[in-house]
Amino acid sequence: MGMSLDERVRSAVAALLHAAGESQTGLAGALGVSQAQVSRRQSGTAAWSLADCDAVAEHYGIDVLDLLAGPTRATEALPAARRRVPQRQTTAVRPGVVGDGGAR
């Protein structure tokens, strides 16, 4: 059997938080609730209401049905402008050292 609706919403919200590079505190501020309230909803000790789901979907610029469908559909619907920009991995290079270990 698949995930319950509550589990799908929690998973979708978690995936959207990650994809957007946003914290629970940021989402809470956008929704006008406390971070603790978002945390309780995400842990399953409180439920996301339909009004909450509508507000979350609006915040991320997706249709509420995409949110209710689960994490894959929710993140696929997330507009590119809302996605976090991955940080580039840079390799530290010490100045004055060439590839074979000799000094320049």
Order of alpha helices (4+ residues) and beta strands (2+ residues): alpha-alpha-alpha-alpha-alpha-alpha
